[in-house]
Amino acid sequence: MNFESIIPIIQSYWIQIVIIVLLALLIKNIKAIILATAVVFLISYFGFLDFSNVDFSGIIEQVNYLIGGIEWQKLLVR
């Protein structure tokens, strides 16, 4: 497998790769990461995860809002 054959895979599955990386950063457990990877690719394979016309700016804004709220809660608990 050479580098040129990896580029189309990244181009077609970039959003799934991003979701898996974000889950990996949040979970930090190898079994859960493998399970999340399988679930994301199965869902996308059956067409339930079609991101062709989704507005990502609103999703990213909500994720940032949730992460910011979690960080503030951690600071307040300490």
C-alpha positions in Angstrom: 0.0 0.0 0.0 1.5 3.3 -1.1 0.7 6.8 -0.1 -1.2 7.6 -3.3 -3.8 4.9 -2.4 -4.4 6.3 1.0 -5.4 9.8 -0.3 -8.8 8.7 -1.8 -9.7 6.9 1.4 -9.0 10.0 3.5 -11.0 12.2 1.0 -14.0 9.9 1.1 -14.0 9.2 4.9 -12.6 12.4 6.3 -15.6 13.2 8.5 -15.7 9.6 9.9 -12.0 9.9 10.7 -12.6 13.3 12.4 -15.4 11.7 14.5 -13.2 8.8 15.5 -10.3 11.0 16.5 -12.6 13.2 18.6 -14.1 10.1 20.3 -10.6 8.8 20.9 -9.6 12.1 22.5 -12.7 12.0 24.7 -12.7 8.3 25.6 -9.0 7.4 25.9 -9.9 3.7 26.1 -8.6 1.3 23.3 -11.6 -1.1 23.4 -14.1 1.8 23.3 -12.1 3.4 20.4 -12.2 0.2 18.4 -16.0 -0.1 19.1 -16.6 3.5 18.1 -14.6 3.1 14.9 -16.7 0.0 14.0 -20.0 1.8 14.8 -19.1 4.9 12.8 -18.1 3.0 9.7 -21.1 0.7 9.9 -23.5 3.6 10.3 -21.8 5.4 7.3 -21.8 2.2 5.3 -25.6 1.8 5.6 -26.1 5.5 4.8 -27.3 6.8 8.2 -24.3 9.1 8.4 -24.6 11.2 5.3 -22.9 14.5 5.8 -23.2 15.8 2.3 -25.4 18.7 3.1 -25.0 19.3 6.8 -24.1 22.7 8.2 -20.9 22.0 10.2 -20.6 25.5 11.6 -23.6 25.0 13.9 -22.4 21.6 15.0 -18.9 22.9 15.8 -20.4 25.8 17.7 -22.5 23.4 19.8 -19.6 21.1 20.5 -17.4 24.1 21.6 -20.3 25.3 23.8 -20.6 21.9 25.5 -16.9 21.5 26.0 -16.6 25.0 27.4 -19.5 24.3 29.8 -17.8 21.1 30.9 -14.5 22.9 31.5 -16.3 25.6 33.6 -18.0 22.9 35.7 -14.7 21.3 36.3 -13.2 24.6 37.5 -16.2 25.3 39.7 -16.1 21.8 41.4 -12.4 22.3 42.3 
